[in-house]
Amino acid sequence: MDHFIYKDGELCAEGVALSKIAREVGTPFYVYSQATLERHYQVFADAVKDIEATICFAVKANSNISVLRVLADQGAGADVVSVGELKRAIKAGVPAQKVVFSGVGKSRSDLVYAVKAGIRQINVESEEELVVLNEVAQELGARMPIVLRVNPDVDAKTHEKISTGKSDNKFGIDWKRAVEVYQRASNMAGIDAKGLACHIGSQLTDLEPFRAAFRRMKEMVLELRGLGLDVSRVDLGGGLGIPYDEGATPLPVEYGKLVVEELGGLDVEFEFEPGRMIAGNAGLLVSEVLYVKQGPEKTFVVIDAAMNDLMRPSLYGAYHAIVPVLQPEVDNEQMTYDVVGPICETGDTFAKGRVLPKLAPHDLVAFRTAGAYGSSMSSTYNSRDLVPEVMVKGNDYAVIRKRVDIEALMELENLADWQG
Ligand SMILES: *Cc1c(COP(=O)(O)O)cnc(C)c1O
């Protein structure tokens, strides 16, 4: 459920007409509904209310500090994968004690920063990282809480580029070695081994891969305890899929039930790292139609948003519903279009053969389910503006990332001194 609905024939974000924002901010822009963000956080929190859990929003899904503040106010922690994201989370008001730090390539200076910041835990992804972290923590006179991210070798049955839990993926420590590594970690002076983590992929539309991963986690916790080692935390990652089209996806409450069923009796604190499930449906990308171009075989709708603003279609062949901002008449004419952006790459295509109400230049269209992995992946490729972001609450809206234009971008560059 979201708060983007047609009122008086026009698509609105909560109480604000998108056409009004378009006039005042210009297109393209991202728009988020605060009420939807809050609702999704609460739906997830409710789904896991029967167990002790910290919900750490995966910042890479949407890293805008205003979005993070909305979630922090609901009680969310943060799952970060860089020092940049860590700084954003802290700036947005997420308590350091609710921040977990994942990622296969944390540098020594990243680890120093995280230890000094006093975050909740580092999710260690290799033995090599563990050794460096142990050195860093000891140099700083700290004993850093960690969990070991295990690679459970489970097929998440999602797109190959967002599958992370197979043994040939770069993530985590192979589950067959993890017990040995945990034993080693437990004997390190700079390390406080708290438990295990897994994250098998994103946009999972089936609960069975989660079940397989959870079972493996449980076996490992029991094995570690059998060896006399303490295990008090289990981080189950994120990955719950959301509907981009009409297809059904598991409900958070079903996911929560599965966790209780498989791991409920384990006497650990849980962490969850949902990203897409919280932010996905809470955002739209709004764009204006520039041209309706008749090709020899196809009709192209050329819009002013491009792959640099929303990468998912060109990167993963991802589907986003596209809807007109002005509500079409009931008996409107349907057309079949390829919806494309202005960038000079054929990959800059949002949809092929999409049936849409007839469109004309200056019409506004909205991409649904663009709140996660939308603006956070945006770039300025082709020297386009960095797309602005807008937050709506009730009848109010605010620009929460301004448009970064070419003048501002060129300010960052200069000629070499020998170029005069
Ligand atoms: C990307 C990521 C997440 C979030 O995944 P979603 O599918 O957005 O829920 C959680 N944890 C880690 C370690 C990640 O890399």
Ligand as a Chemical Component Dictionary entry (heavy atoms), coordinates in Angstrom:
data_LIG
# 
_chem_comp.id                   LIG 
_chem_comp.type                 NON-POLYMER 
_chem_comp.pdbx_formal_charge   0 
_chem_comp.three_letter_code    LIG 
# 
loop_
_chem_comp_atom.comp_id 
_chem_comp_atom.atom_id 
_chem_comp_atom.alt_atom_id 
_chem_comp_atom.type_symbol 
_chem_comp_atom.charge 
_chem_comp_atom.model_Cartn_x 
_chem_comp_atom.model_Cartn_y 
_chem_comp_atom.model_Cartn_z 
_chem_comp_atom.pdbx_ordinal 
LIG C1 C1 C 0 21.646 -4.519 -0.185 1  
LIG C2 C2 C 0 21.735 -5.109 1.166  2  
LIG C3 C3 C 0 20.610 -5.158 1.988  3  
LIG C4 C4 C 0 19.250 -4.684 1.557  4  
LIG O1 O1 O 0 18.652 -5.504 0.620  5  
LIG P1 P1 P 0 17.111 -5.232 0.224  6  
LIG O2 O2 O 0 16.862 -6.219 -0.836 7  
LIG O3 O3 O 0 17.026 -3.838 -0.242 8  
LIG O4 O4 O 0 16.295 -5.482 1.445  9  
LIG C5 C5 C 0 20.762 -5.672 3.256  10 
LIG N1 N1 N 0 21.963 -6.112 3.705  11 
LIG C6 C6 C 0 23.066 -6.093 2.939  12 
LIG C7 C7 C 0 24.347 -6.592 3.487  13 
LIG C8 C8 C 0 22.988 -5.596 1.648  14 
LIG O5 O5 O 0 24.092 -5.582 0.883  15 
# 
loop_
_chem_comp_bond.comp_id 
_chem_comp_bond.atom_id_1 
_chem_comp_bond.atom_id_2 
_chem_comp_bond.value_order 
_chem_comp_bond.pdbx_ordinal 
LIG C1 C2 SING 1  
LIG C2 C3 SING 2  
LIG C2 C8 DOUB 3  
LIG C3 C4 SING 4  
LIG C3 C5 DOUB 5  
LIG C4 O1 SING 6  
LIG O1 P1 SING 7  
LIG P1 O2 DOUB 8  
LIG P1 O3 SING 9  
LIG P1 O4 SING 10 
LIG C5 N1 SING 11 
LIG N1 C6 DOUB 12 
LIG C6 C7 SING 13 
LIG C6 C8 SING 14 
LIG C8 O5 SING 15 
# 
